[in-house]
Amino acid sequence: MRDEDVPAWWGALGLPGLVDMHVHFLPARVMAAVWRFFDEARERYGVSWPVTYRTSDAERIATLRTLGAGSIQPWCIRTNLVWRNR
């Protein structure tokens, strides 16, 4: 499915829109480390895990809006509430 197909998909299901429950908005250094983790997935785990939306915060929010996200509940928005998931 392509991004442009998403609104028609959720519309056909009779949904009023989407809610995104897991989007990372992190400080630049932390965000770079997260993307690096995914960049190294093939070497570390034998499986590629590409980041599809490697864009600025504003661009990711715009993408969510284009997809029909009426509510965005970010995992962490540039605060000190950042922790290691290891």
C-alpha positions, 0 to 999 in steps of 0.5 A, spaced: 500 500 500 502 506 498 501 512 502 496 516 497 492 509 498 491 510 506 485 515 506 481 511 501 483 504 505 480 507 512 475 511 509 472 504 506 472 501 513 468 506 515 473 509 520 473 517 521 481 517 521 487 514 524 490 515 531 498 514 531 500 511 537 508 510 536 512 515 533 518 518 535 520 525 536 527 525 539 532 530 540 537 530 534 543 526 537 538 520 540 534 520 533 540 519 530 542 513 534 535 510 533 536 511 525 543 508 526 540 502 530 535 500 524 541 502 519 545 496 522 540 491 523 542 487 517 549 486 520 547 485 527 541 481 526 541 478 519 534 482 517 534 489 514 529 494 517 529 500 513 526 507 516 521 509 511 520 516 514 527 519 515 525 526 515 524 532 520 519 532 525 515 537 521 515 533 515 513 526 519 507 530 522 505 532 515 505 525 513 501 523 519 496 528 517 496 526 510 495 519 511 489 521 515 491 521 523 487 526 526 490 524 533 498 524 534 500 521 540 508 521 540 512 516 544 516 522 546 517 529 544 523 532 545 523 532 553 528 529 558 523 523 558 528 519 554 530 512 556 534 506 553 530 500 551 536 495 551 
